[in-house]
Amino acid sequence: MIIENNGVKGLKSDLAHLDETTTSLGFVRWQWEYTRATYDLKIEDRASNSEYFLRLNTRAESGKLESPYAVLYIEEVYIGRGTFPHGLDYESAIPDSIMKIATQKLAQLKTKLSD
């Protein structure tokens, strides 16, 4: 599911600052290539024993990801339920408690990137 009106879409940051900021909030940069990167935050729902992933897609506006000075902007923000062995189901309903955590993390990210 795409999270609309998330407050972070379009924000820009250099790679070094984005990596530092997302890491401090619990995100991990998983997939990346020269012009794009994906940051994931795992959120566990102990009630249903499920894992959900908040995913930020980013793209280089200038430079390449091999440089800490590359400028990236955030594209779409997704959330999905983790499936075995390593997929995401974007069609599943997301529990309110998980959406609340995701929304809080996005607000924190917006604040940190806007400083």
C-alpha positions in Angstrom: 0.0 0.0 0.0 1.3 3.4 -0.9 1.1 5.8 2.0 -0.3 9.0 0.6 0.3 12.5 2.1 3.2 11.0 4.1 5.1 14.3 4.5 8.4 13.0 3.2 7.7 12.5 -0.5 9.9 14.9 -2.4 12.3 15.7 0.5 16.0 15.8 -0.6 19.2 14.9 1.2 22.7 14.0 0.5 23.4 10.3 0.8 25.6 10.5 3.9 23.0 12.5 5.8 20.1 10.3 4.6 21.9 7.2 5.6 22.7 8.6 9.1 19.2 9.9 9.6 17.4 6.7 8.5 19.8 4.5 10.5 19.1 6.5 13.6 15.4 5.8 13.1 15.9 2.1 12.6 15.8 1.9 8.8 18.2 -0.2 6.8 19.4 0.6 3.2 18.9 -2.7 1.5 18.5 -2.5 -2.3 20.6 0.1 -4.1 22.3 0.7 -7.4 23.9 3.8 -8.8 20.9 6.0 -9.0 18.3 4.6 -6.5 18.1 3.1 -3.1 15.4 1.5 -0.9 15.3 2.0 2.9 13.2 -0.5 5.0 12.0 -0.3 8.5 10.8 -3.6 10.1 7.8 -3.2 12.4 6.7 -6.3 14.3 3.1 -7.1 15.3 3.4 -9.4 18.2 -0.4 -9.9 18.4 -0.5 -11.6 15.0 3.2 -12.7 14.9 3.6 -10.8 11.6 6.2 -8.4 10.3 5.5 -5.3 8.3 8.0 -3.2 6.4 7.8 0.6 5.9 9.7 1.2 2.6 11.1 4.4 1.3 12.1 4.5 -2.4 14.7 7.1 -3.2 16.3 8.3 -6.5 19.5 10.3 -7.1 18.9 13.8 -8.3 22.6 14.4 -8.8 25.6 12.2 -8.4 25.7 8.4 -7.9 25.3 6.4 -4.7 29.0 5.5 -4.6 29.5 9.1 -3.4 28.3 10.4 0.0 27.6 13.7 -1.7 25.0 12.4 -4.1 21.7 14.1 -3.6 18.7 11.9 -3.3 15.0 12.6 -3.1 12.3 10.4 -1.6 9.8 9.0 -4.1 6.9 6.8 -2.9 6.5 5.4 0.6 5.0 1.9 0.9 4.0 -0.4 3.7 3.5 -4.1 3.3 3.3 -7.4 5.3 6.4 -9.5 5.1 6.0 -12.9 3.4 8.2 -16.0 3.3 11.0 -16.1 2.3 11.6 -12.4 1.5 8.7 -10.8 -0.2 6.2 -8.1 0.6 2.4 -8.2 0.3 1.2 -4.7 -0.4 -2.5 -5.7 -0.6 -2.9 -6.9 3.0 -4.8 -4.8 5.5 -2.4 -2.9 7.8 -3.4 -2.9 11.5 -4.0 0.5 13.0 -1.2 0.0 15.6 1.3 -0.6 12.8 0.1 2.4 10.8 0.5 4.5 13.9 4.1 3.5 14.3 4.8 4.0 10.6 3.2 7.5 10.7 5.3 8.4 13.7 8.5 7.3 12.0 7.7 9.3 8.9 7.0 12.4 11.0 10.4 11.9 12.8 12.1 11.5 9.5 10.5 14.6 8.1 11.6 16.6 11.1 15.2 15.3 11.0 15.6 15.9 7.2 14.1 19.4 7.5 16.7 20.5 10.1 
